[in-house]
Amino acid sequence: MNRIILGDSHEIYRVGAARVLAADEDMRIVAQCGDPDRMYRAIAAFPGSAVVFAASMSPDLTRLRILLETTGSRGIVIAESNDSVWAYLEQGFWGVVVRNVSGPTLLECVRRVAAGEIWLAPQLTQLDCTDVDMMGKRVLDRLTLKEMRVVALIVHGCKNREIALRLGTTEQVVKNYLQSIYDKAGVIDCLELALFTIRHPVLARAVARAASDLEVEVLSYAGTSATTAPAEPIWGSWELPSGGRLPDNRHVS
């Protein structure tokens, strides 16, 4: 059962969102808050919740982020049209939707974030910046096939040990790969690497293809054994940046 905290000063919108989410049998609304202080108290009272809050409430984002991290909760931002979507992700929030999000899209976002994925509304992921694509292309040209497979597994939320098992190598080798990837992409950890990937469509598509090839290889090696084959596709249900979802584990080692 996923516990949900709703924070929005607009009562009509808050009640409507609660009805949409509560209709799912796996969702339980544990608190509805009309101001930041009530939301902070609810987060402390119900750790491990998905917190859907409106940016228009103007909460202290630094305080909120720290509170979410210390309680094991995950924040989903209801953004306004002029907000910087990427800034919310870079500050450590797990999902971003727009004010006019549809009910099914909001439900999908909460479900994905509760499962440990970063999620963006599809219309927020449209990137048409040439400079962004050029940067992705430069990094792509520097990555080897093995490094792209490591990136694919990191983006999917795998830890070093699982990556080593899937690639048939050691954790130390995986760490060496990661350091090389970090240097080439100009990032410092797995989270930044995942965000960098989703922001650069050229790189994301190439990594997705590498993941697809890896899945075929792993399944071929495992045969029909349920103990060695992955429980789900390597790339899961992630759609490329135009689709709005990026699996990620913010606690990847």
FITIPA-362237 format. One line per 5 residues: their letters; for each residue x, y, z of N, C-alpha, C. Coordinates in nm, 2 decimals, decimal comma, always signed. Example, Ala and Ser with C-alpha at 12.3 -4.5 7.8 and 13.67 -1.06 7.14 Angstrom:
2
AS	+1,32 -0,57 +0,78 +1,23 -0,45 +0,78 +1,32 -0,33 +0,78; +1,28 -0,22 +0,71 +1,37 -0,11 +0,71 +1,29 +0,00 +0,79
This chain:
253
MNRII	+0,08 -0,12 +0,00 +0,00 +0,00 +0,00 +0,09 +0,12 +0,00; +0,07 +0,21 -0,10 +0,14 +0,34 -0,11 +0,07 +0,45 -0,03; +0,14 +0,51 +0,06 +0,08 +0,62 +0,14 +0,11 +0,75 +0,06; +0,01 +0,83 +0,05 +0,02 +0,96 -0,02 -0,02 +1,08 +0,07; +0,07 +1,18 +0,06 +0,04 +1,31 +0,12 +0,02 +1,41 +0,01
LGDSH	-0,09 +1,48 +0,02 -0,12 +1,59 -0,08 -0,10 +1,73 -0,01; -0,03 +1,81 -0,08 -0,01 +1,95 -0,03 -0,04 +2,05 -0,14; -0,15 +2,12 -0,12 -0,19 +2,22 -0,22 -0,28 +2,32 -0,15; -0,26 +2,45 -0,17 -0,35 +2,55 -0,11 -0,48 +2,56 -0,18; -0,49 +2,51 -0,30 -0,62 +2,51 -0,37 -0,70 +2,38 -0,33
EIYRV	-0,80 +2,40 -0,25 -0,87 +2,29 -0,19 -0,94 +2,21 -0,30; -1,00 +2,27 -0,40 -1,08 +2,20 -0,50 -0,98 +2,11 -0,58; -0,86 +2,16 -0,61 -0,77 +2,08 -0,68 -0,72 +1,96 -0,59; -0,69 +1,99 -0,47 -0,64 +1,89 -0,37 -0,74 +1,78 -0,35; -0,87 +1,81 -0,34 -0,97 +1,71 -0,32 -0,99 +1,63 -0,45
GAARV	-0,98 +1,70 -0,56 -0,99 +1,62 -0,69 -0,88 +1,52 -0,71; -0,76 +1,57 -0,67 -0,64 +1,48 -0,68 -0,65 +1,36 -0,59; -0,71 +1,39 -0,47 -0,73 +1,28 -0,37 -0,82 +1,18 -0,42; -0,93 +1,22 -0,49 -1,03 +1,13 -0,54 -0,97 +1,04 -0,65; -0,89 +1,10 -0,74 -0,82 +1,03 -0,85 -0,73 +0,92 -0,79
LAADE	-0,65 +0,96 -0,69 -0,55 +0,86 -0,64 -0,61 +0,76 -0,55; -0,71 +0,80 -0,47 -0,78 +0,70 -0,38 -0,85 +0,60 -0,46; -0,89 +0,62 -0,58 -0,96 +0,52 -0,66 -0,87 +0,40 -0,69; -0,74 +0,41 -0,68 -0,65 +0,30 -0,70 -0,64 +0,23 -0,57; -0,66 +0,10 -0,57 -0,66 +0,02 -0,45 -0,52 +0,01 -0,38
DMRIV	-0,41 +0,05 -0,45 -0,28 +0,05 -0,39 -0,24 +0,18 -0,33; -0,33 +0,28 -0,34 -0,30 +0,41 -0,29 -0,39 +0,44 -0,17; -0,33 +0,50 -0,07 -0,40 +0,55 +0,05 -0,36 +0,69 +0,08; -0,46 +0,78 +0,08 -0,43 +0,92 +0,12 -0,43 +0,93 +0,27; -0,31 +0,97 +0,32 -0,29 +0,97 +0,47 -0,30 +1,12 +0,52
AQCGD	-0,29 +1,21 +0,43 -0,30 +1,35 +0,47 -0,32 +1,45 +0,36; -0,40 +1,55 +0,38 -0,42 +1,66 +0,28 -0,39 +1,79 +0,35; -0,30 +1,86 +0,29 -0,24 +1,98 +0,36 -0,26 +2,10 +0,27; -0,31 +2,21 +0,34 -0,33 +2,33 +0,26 -0,22 +2,44 +0,28; -0,12 +2,40 +0,36 +0,00 +2,50 +0,37 +0,12 +2,42 +0,40
PDRMY	+0,24 +2,48 +0,38 +0,37 +2,40 +0,40 +0,39 +2,35 +0,54; +0,35 +2,42 +0,65 +0,38 +2,37 +0,78 +0,30 +2,25 +0,81; +0,18 +2,24 +0,77 +0,10 +2,12 +0,79 +0,16 +2,00 +0,71; +0,21 +2,03 +0,59 +0,27 +1,93 +0,51 +0,40 +1,88 +0,57; +0,48 +1,97 +0,63 +0,60 +1,92 +0,70 +0,57 +1,83 +0,81
RAIAA	+0,46 +1,86 +0,89 +0,42 +1,78 +1,00 +0,37 +1,64 +0,96; +0,30 +1,64 +0,85 +0,25 +1,51 +0,79 +0,36 +1,42 +0,74; +0,46 +1,48 +0,68 +0,57 +1,40 +0,63 +0,65 +1,34 +0,75; +0,66 +1,41 +0,86 +0,73 +1,36 +0,98 +0,64 +1,25 +1,04; +0,51 +1,26 +1,03 +0,42 +1,17 +1,10 +0,40 +1,04 +1,01
FPGSA	+0,42 +1,05 +0,88 +0,40 +0,94 +0,79 +0,52 +0,92 +0,70; +0,63 +0,86 +0,76 +0,75 +0,84 +0,68 +0,73 +0,74 +0,57; +0,81 +0,75 +0,47 +0,80 +0,65 +0,35 +0,68 +0,68 +0,26; +0,63 +0,81 +0,26 +0,52 +0,84 +0,18 +0,56 +0,90 +0,04; +0,47 +0,91 -0,05 +0,49 +0,99 -0,17 +0,42 +1,12 -0,15
VVFAA	+0,49 +1,23 -0,16 +0,44 +1,36 -0,12 +0,42 +1,44 -0,25; +0,29 +1,46 -0,28 +0,25 +1,54 -0,40 +0,22 +1,68 -0,36; +0,30 +1,78 -0,40 +0,28 +1,91 -0,35 +0,29 +2,01 -0,46; +0,22 +2,12 -0,44 +0,21 +2,23 -0,54 +0,33 +2,33 -0,52; +0,40 +2,36 -0,62 +0,51 +2,46 -0,61 +0,45 +2,59 -0,57
SMSPD	+0,32 +2,62 -0,61 +0,26 +2,75 -0,58 +0,24 +2,77 -0,43; +0,26 +2,66 -0,35 +0,25 +2,68 -0,20 +0,38 +2,75 -0,15; +0,48 +2,75 -0,23 +0,61 +2,81 -0,20 +0,67 +2,76 -0,07; +0,68 +2,62 -0,06 +0,75 +2,57 +0,05 +0,90 +2,60 +0,05; +0,96 +2,58 +0,16 +1,11 +2,59 +0,17 +1,16 +2,46 +0,11
LTRLR	+1,21 +2,47 -0,02 +1,25 +2,35 -0,09 +1,37 +2,28 -0,02; +1,46 +2,35 +0,03 +1,57 +2,29 +0,10 +1,53 +2,21 +0,22; +1,45 +2,28 +0,30 +1,39 +2,21 +0,42 +1,31 +2,09 +0,38; +1,23 +2,10 +0,28 +1,14 +1,99 +0,24 +1,23 +1,88 +0,19; +1,33 +1,91 +0,11 +1,41 +1,80 +0,05 +1,48 +1,72 +0,17
ILLET	+1,53 +1,79 +0,26 +1,60 +1,73 +0,38 +1,50 +1,64 +0,45; +1,38 +1,69 +0,47 +1,28 +1,62 +0,55 +1,24 +1,49 +0,47; +1,22 +1,50 +0,34 +1,19 +1,39 +0,26 +1,30 +1,28 +0,27; +1,42 +1,32 +0,26 +1,53 +1,23 +0,27 +1,54 +1,16 +0,40; +1,52 +1,23 +0,51 +1,54 +1,18 +0,64 +1,42 +1,08 +0,68
TGSRG	+1,31 +1,10 +0,61 +1,19 +1,01 +0,64 +1,17 +0,91 +0,54; +1,26 +0,90 +0,44 +1,25 +0,80 +0,34 +1,13 +0,82 +0,24; +1,09 +0,95 +0,23 +0,98 +0,98 +0,14 +1,02 +1,04 +0,01; +0,93 +1,05 -0,08 +0,97 +1,10 -0,22 +0,87 +1,21 -0,26; +0,93 +1,32 -0,31 +0,85 +1,43 -0,35 +0,82 +1,44 -0,49
IVIAE	+0,69 +1,47 -0,52 +0,64 +1,50 -0,66 +0,59 +1,64 -0,67; +0,64 +1,72 -0,76 +0,61 +1,86 -0,77 +0,50 +1,88 -0,87; +0,40 +1,96 -0,83 +0,30 +2,01 -0,92 +0,35 +2,14 -0,97; +0,41 +2,15 -1,09 +0,48 +2,27 -1,13 +0,38 +2,37 -1,20; +0,42 +2,49 -1,20 +0,35 +2,59 -1,28 +0,42 +2,60 -1,41
SNDSV	+0,35 +2,67 -1,51 +0,40 +2,67 -1,65 +0,53 +2,73 -1,67; +0,57 +2,83 -1,58 +0,70 +2,90 -1,59 +0,81 +2,84 -1,51; +0,78 +2,73 -1,44 +0,88 +2,67 -1,35 +0,99 +2,60 -1,43; +1,11 +2,59 -1,37 +1,22 +2,51 -1,43 +1,21 +2,36 -1,38; +1,17 +2,28 -1,48 +1,14 +2,14 -1,45 +1,27 +2,07 -1,40
WAYLE	+1,38 +2,09 -1,47 +1,51 +2,03 -1,44 +1,56 +2,07 -1,30; +1,53 +2,19 -1,26 +1,58 +2,24 -1,13 +1,52 +2,16 -1,02; +1,40 +2,12 -1,03 +1,33 +2,03 -0,93 +1,40 +1,90 -0,92; +1,43 +1,84 -1,04 +1,50 +1,71 -1,04 +1,63 +1,72 -0,98; +1,71 +1,82 -1,01 +1,84 +1,84 -0,97 +1,84 +1,87 -0,81
QGFWG	+1,73 +1,92 -0,76 +1,73 +1,94 -0,62 +1,69 +1,81 -0,54; +1,66 +1,71 -0,61 +1,64 +1,58 -0,54 +1,49 +1,53 -0,54; +1,40 +1,60 -0,61 +1,26 +1,56 -0,61 +1,25 +1,45 -0,72; +1,15 +1,36 -0,70 +1,14 +1,24 -0,79 +1,05 +1,25 -0,91; +0,96 +1,34 -0,90 +0,86 +1,35 -1,02 +0,81 +1,50 -1,03
VVVRN	+0,78 +1,53 -1,16 +0,72 +1,67 -1,19 +0,61 +1,65 -1,28; +0,49 +1,71 -1,25 +0,38 +1,72 -1,33 +0,33 +1,86 -1,34; +0,25 +1,89 -1,44 +0,20 +2,03 -1,45 +0,06 +2,04 -1,39; +0,02 +2,16 -1,36 -0,11 +2,18 -1,29 -0,23 +2,12 -1,36; -0,23 +2,12 -1,49 -0,34 +2,07 -1,57 -0,32 +1,92 -1,60
VSGPT	-0,24 +1,85 -1,52 -0,22 +1,71 -1,55 -0,35 +1,63 -1,54; -0,36 +1,53 -1,63 -0,48 +1,45 -1,63 -0,48 +1,35 -1,51; -0,59 +1,30 -1,47 -0,60 +1,20 -1,37 -0,51 +1,08 -1,39; -0,53 +1,01 -1,51 -0,44 +0,89 -1,53 -0,29 +0,92 -1,53; -0,26 +1,04 -1,58 -0,11 +1,08 -1,58 -0,06 +1,10 -1,44
LLECV	-0,14 +1,17 -1,36 -0,10 +1,19 -1,22 -0,09 +1,05 -1,15; -0,18 +0,96 -1,17 -0,18 +0,83 -1,11 -0,05 +0,75 -1,15; -0,02 +0,76 -1,28 +0,10 +0,69 -1,33 +0,22 +0,75 -1,27; +0,23 +0,88 -1,26 +0,34 +0,95 -1,20 +0,36 +0,90 -1,05; +0,26 +0,90 -0,97 +0,27 +0,86 -0,83 +0,31 +0,71 -0,82
RRVAA	+0,25 +0,63 -0,91 +0,28 +0,48 -0,91 +0,43 +0,46 -0,94; +0,48 +0,53 -1,04 +0,62 +0,51 -1,08 +0,71 +0,56 -0,98; +0,68 +0,68 -0,92 +0,77 +0,73 -0,81 +0,77 +0,64 -0,69; +0,65 +0,59 -0,65 +0,65 +0,50 -0,54 +0,73 +0,37 -0,57; +0,74 +0,34 -0,69 +0,82 +0,22 -0,73 +0,97 +0,25 -0,74
GEIWL	+1,01 +0,37 -0,72 +1,15 +0,41 -0,72 +1,20 +0,46 -0,85; +1,11 +0,52 -0,93 +1,16 +0,58 -1,06 +1,14 +0,73 -1,06; +1,23 +0,80 -1,13 +1,21 +0,94 -1,16 +1,11 +0,95 -1,27; +1,02 +1,05 -1,26 +0,91 +1,06 -1,36 +0,88 +1,20 -1,40; +0,87 +1,23 -1,53 +0,83 +1,36 -1,58 +0,71 +1,34 -1,67
APQLT	+0,62 +1,44 -1,66 +0,51 +1,44 -1,75 +0,56 +1,45 -1,89; +0,51 +1,37 -1,99 +0,56 +1,37 -2,12 +0,58 +1,50 -2,19; +0,49 +1,60 -2,17 +0,51 +1,73 -2,23 +0,63 +1,81 -2,18; +0,68 +1,77 -2,06 +0,79 +1,84 -2,00 +0,92 +1,79 -2,05; +0,93 +1,68 -2,12 +1,05 +1,62 -2,16 +1,09 +1,65 -2,31
QLDCT	+1,02 +1,74 -2,37 +1,05 +1,77 -2,51 +1,17 +1,86 -2,51; +1,28 +1,81 -2,57 +1,40 +1,89 -2,58 +1,43 +1,92 -2,72; +1,45 +2,05 -2,75 +1,48 +2,09 -2,89 +1,61 +2,18 -2,90; +1,69 +2,17 -2,79 +1,80 +2,25 -2,78 +1,92 +2,18 -2,85; +1,98 +2,24 -2,95 +2,09 +2,18 -3,03 +2,21 +2,16 -2,94
DVDMM	+2,24 +2,26 -2,85 +2,35 +2,25 -2,77 +2,34 +2,13 -2,68; +2,22 +2,10 -2,63 +2,21 +1,98 -2,54 +2,24 +1,85 -2,62; +2,18 +1,84 -2,74 +2,21 +1,72 -2,82 +2,35 +1,71 -2,86; +2,42 +1,82 -2,89 +2,56 +1,82 -2,92 +2,64 +1,76 -2,80; +2,61 +1,81 -2,68 +2,68 +1,76 -2,57 +2,66 +1,61 -2,55
GKRVL	+2,53 +1,56 -2,57 +2,51 +1,42 -2,56 +2,58 +1,34 -2,66; +2,59 +1,40 -2,78 +2,67 +1,33 -2,89 +2,82 +1,32 -2,86; +2,87 +1,42 -2,80 +3,01 +1,42 -2,77 +3,04 +1,31 -2,66; +2,96 +1,30 -2,56 +2,97 +1,20 -2,46 +2,96 +1,06 -2,52; +2,85 +1,05 -2,60 +2,83 +0,92 -2,67 +2,95 +0,87 -2,75
DRLTL	+3,01 +0,96 -2,82 +3,13 +0,92 -2,90 +3,24 +0,87 -2,82; +3,24 +0,91 -2,69 +3,36 +0,87 -2,60 +3,33 +0,74 -2,52; +3,20 +0,70 -2,52 +3,17 +0,58 -2,44 +3,19 +0,46 -2,52; +3,24 +0,35 -2,46 +3,25 +0,22 -2,52 +3,12 +0,15 -2,50; +3,10 +0,04 -2,58 +2,97 -0,04 -2,57 +2,95 -0,09 -2,42
KEMRV	+3,06 -0,14 -2,36 +3,05 -0,19 -2,22 +3,01 -0,08 -2,13; +3,06 +0,04 -2,15 +3,03 +0,16 -2,06 +2,88 +0,20 -2,08; +2,83 +0,19 -2,21 +2,69 +0,22 -2,23 +2,60 +0,12 -2,16; +2,64 -0,01 -2,16 +2,56 -0,11 -2,09 +2,56 -0,08 -1,94; +2,67 -0,04 -1,88 +2,68 +0,00 -1,74 +2,58 +0,12 -1,72
VALIV	+2,58 +0,22 -1,80 +2,49 +0,33 -1,79 +2,35 +0,28 -1,79; +2,32 +0,19 -1,88 +2,18 +0,14 -1,89 +2,13 +0,08 -1,76; +2,22 +0,00 -1,70 +2,19 -0,07 -1,58 +2,18 +0,03 -1,46; +2,26 +0,13 -1,46 +2,26 +0,24 -1,36 +2,12 +0,31 -1,37; +2,09 +0,35 -1,49 +1,96 +0,42 -1,51 +1,84 +0,34 -1,47
HGCKN	+1,86 +0,21 -1,48 +1,75 +0,12 -1,44 +1,74 +0,10 -1,29; +1,84 +0,15 -1,22 +1,84 +0,14 -1,07 +1,92 +0,03 -1,01; +2,01 -0,04 -1,09 +2,09 -0,15 -1,04 +2,20 -0,10 -0,96; +2,24 -0,17 -0,86 +2,36 -0,14 -0,78 +2,48 -0,21 -0,84; +2,60 -0,18 -0,79 +2,72 -0,23 -0,84 +2,72 -0,38 -0,85
REIAL	+2,68 -0,44 -0,74 +2,68 -0,59 -0,73 +2,60 -0,65 -0,84; +2,48 -0,60 -0,86 +2,39 -0,65 -0,96 +2,44 -0,63 -1,10; +2,50 -0,51 -1,12 +2,56 -0,48 -1,25 +2,67 -0,59 -1,28; +2,76 -0,61 -1,18 +2,86 -0,71 -1,20 +2,81 -0,85 -1,23; +2,70 -0,89 -1,17 +2,64 -1,02 -1,20 +2,59 -1,03 -1,34
RLGTT	+2,52 -0,92 -1,38 +2,46 -0,92 -1,51 +2,56 -0,91 -1,62; +2,68 -0,85 -1,59 +2,78 -0,83 -1,70 +2,89 -0,94 -1,68; +2,88 -1,03 -1,58 +2,97 -1,13 -1,57 +3,11 -1,08 -1,53; +3,12 -0,98 -1,44 +3,25 -0,93 -1,40 +3,25 -0,91 -1,25; +3,34 -0,83 -1,20 +3,35 -0,80 -1,06 +3,30 -0,66 -1,02
EQVVK	+3,27 -0,64 -0,90 +3,23 -0,50 -0,85 +3,34 -0,40 -0,87; +3,47 -0,44 -0,86 +3,58 -0,35 -0,88 +3,58 -0,30 -1,02; +3,56 -0,40 -1,11 +3,56 -0,36 -1,25 +3,45 -0,26 -1,29; +3,33 -0,29 -1,22 +3,22 -0,20 -1,24 +3,25 -0,06 -1,19; +3,32 -0,05 -1,08 +3,36 +0,08 -1,02 +3,46 +0,15 -1,11
NYLQS	+3,54 +0,07 -1,17 +3,64 +0,13 -1,27 +3,56 +0,19 -1,39; +3,47 +0,11 -1,44 +3,39 +0,16 -1,55 +3,32 +0,29 -1,52; +3,26 +0,29 -1,40 +3,18 +0,41 -1,36 +3,27 +0,53 -1,35; +3,39 +0,51 -1,29 +3,48 +0,63 -1,28 +3,51 +0,68 -1,42; +3,53 +0,59 -1,51 +3,56 +0,64 -1,65 +3,44 +0,71 -1,71
IYDKA	+3,32 +0,66 -1,69 +3,20 +0,72 -1,74 +3,18 +0,85 -1,68; +3,20 +0,87 -1,54 +3,18 +0,99 -1,48 +3,27 +1,10 -1,54; +3,40 +1,06 -1,56 +3,49 +1,15 -1,62 +3,45 +1,20 -1,76; +3,40 +1,11 -1,84 +3,36 +1,14 -1,97 +3,24 +1,23 -1,98; +3,14 +1,20 -1,89 +3,02 +1,28 -1,89 +3,02 +1,40 -1,80
GVIDC	+3,13 +1,42 -1,72 +3,14 +1,53 -1,63 +3,04 +1,53 -1,52; +3,01 +1,41 -1,46 +2,92 +1,40 -1,35 +3,00 +1,33 -1,23; +2,93 +1,33 -1,12 +3,01 +1,29 -1,00 +2,95 +1,16 -0,94; +2,82 +1,13 -0,97 +2,76 +1,01 -0,91 +2,65 +0,95 -1,00; +2,59 +0,84 -0,96 +2,49 +0,77 -1,04 +2,37 +0,86 -1,07
LELAL	+2,33 +0,94 -0,97 +2,21 +1,02 -0,99 +2,23 +1,12 -1,10; +2,35 +1,19 -1,09 +2,38 +1,29 -1,20 +2,39 +1,22 -1,33; +2,44 +1,10 -1,34 +2,45 +1,02 -1,46 +2,31 +0,99 -1,52; +2,22 +0,95 -1,43 +2,08 +0,92 -1,48 +2,02 +1,05 -1,53; +2,03 +1,16 -1,46 +1,97 +1,29 -1,51 +2,04 +1,33 -1,64
FTIRH	+2,17 +1,32 -1,65 +2,24 +1,36 -1,77 +2,19 +1,28 -1,89; +2,16 +1,15 -1,87 +2,11 +1,06 -1,97 +1,98 +1,11 -2,03; +1,88 +1,13 -1,93 +1,75 +1,17 -1,98 +1,74 +1,31 -2,05; +1,84 +1,39 -2,01 +1,84 +1,52 -2,07 +1,91 +1,53 -2,21; +1,97 +1,42 -2,25 +2,04 +1,42 -2,38 +1,98 +1,30 -2,47
PVLAR	+1,88 +1,33 -2,55 +1,81 +1,23 -2,63 +1,90 +1,14 -2,71; +2,01 +1,20 -2,77 +2,10 +1,12 -2,86 +2,17 +1,01 -2,77; +2,21 +1,05 -2,66 +2,28 +0,95 -2,57 +2,17 +0,85 -2,51; +2,06 +0,90 -2,48 +1,95 +0,81 -2,42 +1,91 +0,70 -2,52; +1,90 +0,74 -2,64 +1,86 +0,64 -2,74 +1,96 +0,53 -2,76
AVARA	+2,09 +0,57 -2,77 +2,20 +0,48 -2,78 +2,21 +0,38 -2,66; +2,19 +0,44 -2,54 +2,20 +0,36 -2,42 +2,08 +0,26 -2,42; +1,97 +0,30 -2,46 +1,85 +0,21 -2,47 +1,88 +0,10 -2,56; +1,94 +0,12 -2,68 +1,97 +0,02 -2,77 +2,07 -0,08 -2,71; +2,17 -0,03 -2,64 +2,27 -0,11 -2,57 +2,20 -0,20 -2,47
ASDLE	+2,10 -0,14 -2,40 +2,03 -0,22 -2,29 +1,95 -0,33 -2,36; +1,89 -0,30 -2,47 +1,81 -0,40 -2,54 +1,90 -0,52 -2,59; +2,02 -0,49 -2,64 +2,11 -0,59 -2,68 +2,16 -0,67 -2,56; +2,18 -0,60 -2,45 +2,22 -0,67 -2,33 +2,12 -0,77 -2,28; +1,99 -0,73 -2,28 +1,88 -0,81 -2,24 +1,88 -0,94 -2,32
VEVLS	+1,90 -0,93 -2,45 +1,90 -1,05 -2,54 +2,01 -1,14 -2,50; +2,13 -1,09 -2,47 +2,25 -1,17 -2,44 +2,22 -1,24 -2,30; +2,17 -1,16 -2,20 +2,15 -1,22 -2,07 +2,05 -1,33 -2,08; +1,94 -1,31 -2,15 +1,84 -1,42 -2,16 +1,89 -1,54 -2,24; +1,97 -1,51 -2,34 +2,02 -1,62 -2,41 +2,12 -1,71 -2,33
YAGTS	+2,20 -1,64 -2,24 +2,29 -1,71 -2,16 +2,22 -1,79 -2,05; +2,11 -1,73 -2,00 +2,03 -1,79 -1,89 +1,94 -1,90 -1,93; +1,91 -1,90 -2,06 +1,82 -2,00 -2,11 +1,68 -1,98 -2,06; +1,62 -2,09 -2,00 +1,49 -2,07 -1,94 +1,49 -2,07 -1,79; +1,61 -2,06 -1,73 +1,62 -2,06 -1,59 +1,57 -1,93 -1,53
ATTAP	+1,47 -1,95 -1,44 +1,41 -1,84 -1,37 +1,50 -1,78 -1,27; +1,60 -1,85 -1,23 +1,69 -1,80 -1,12 +1,80 -1,71 -1,18; +1,83 -1,72 -1,31 +1,94 -1,64 -1,36 +1,89 -1,54 -1,45; +1,78 -1,56 -1,51 +1,72 -1,45 -1,60 +1,67 -1,34 -1,53; +1,68 -1,21 -1,58 +1,63 -1,10 -1,51 +1,48 -1,11 -1,49
AEPIW	+1,43 -1,06 -1,38 +1,29 -1,06 -1,35 +1,20 -0,98 -1,44; +1,27 -0,88 -1,50 +1,20 -0,79 -1,60 +1,30 -0,75 -1,70; +1,25 -0,69 -1,81 +1,34 -0,64 -1,91 +1,45 -0,55 -1,85; +1,57 -0,55 -1,91 +1,67 -0,46 -1,86 +1,63 -0,32 -1,86; +1,56 -0,28 -1,96 +1,52 -0,14 -1,98 +1,38 -0,11 -1,92
GSWEL	+1,32 -0,22 -1,87 +1,19 -0,20 -1,81 +1,09 -0,14 -1,91; +1,00 -0,05 -1,86 +0,90 +0,01 -1,95 +0,94 +0,15 -1,98; +1,07 +0,19 -1,95 +1,11 +0,33 -1,98 +1,09 +0,36 -2,12; +1,03 +0,48 -2,15 +1,03 +0,53 -2,28 +1,14 +0,64 -2,29; +1,19 +0,66 -2,42 +1,29 +0,76 -2,44 +1,24 +0,90 -2,40
PSGGR	+1,33 +1,00 -2,39 +1,29 +1,12 -2,33 +1,15 +1,18 -2,38; +1,11 +1,15 -2,50 +0,98 +1,20 -2,54 +0,87 +1,13 -2,47; +0,90 +1,02 -2,40 +0,79 +0,94 -2,33 +0,77 +0,98 -2,18; +0,87 +1,04 -2,12 +0,85 +1,09 -1,99 +0,88 +1,01 -1,87; +0,95 +0,90 -1,88 +0,98 +0,82 -1,77 +1,13 +0,78 -1,77
LPDNR	+1,18 +0,79 -1,65 +1,32 +0,74 -1,64 +1,34 +0,66 -1,51; +1,35 +0,53 -1,52 +1,38 +0,45 -1,40 +1,51 +0,49 -1,33; +1,51 +0,50 -1,20 +1,63 +0,55 -1,14 +1,62 +0,51 -0,99; +1,73 +0,49 -0,93 +1,73 +0,47 -0,78 +1,82 +0,57 -0,72; +1,77 +0,66 -0,65 +1,84 +0,77 -0,59 +1,94 +0,73 -0,49
HVS	+1,93 +0,60 -0,45 +2,02 +0,55 -0,34 +2,12 +0,45 -0,40; +2,14 +0,45 -0,53 +2,24 +0,36 -0,59 +2,38 +0,38 -0,53; +2,44 +0,28 -0,50 +2,58 +0,29 -0,44 +2,68 +0,32 -0,55
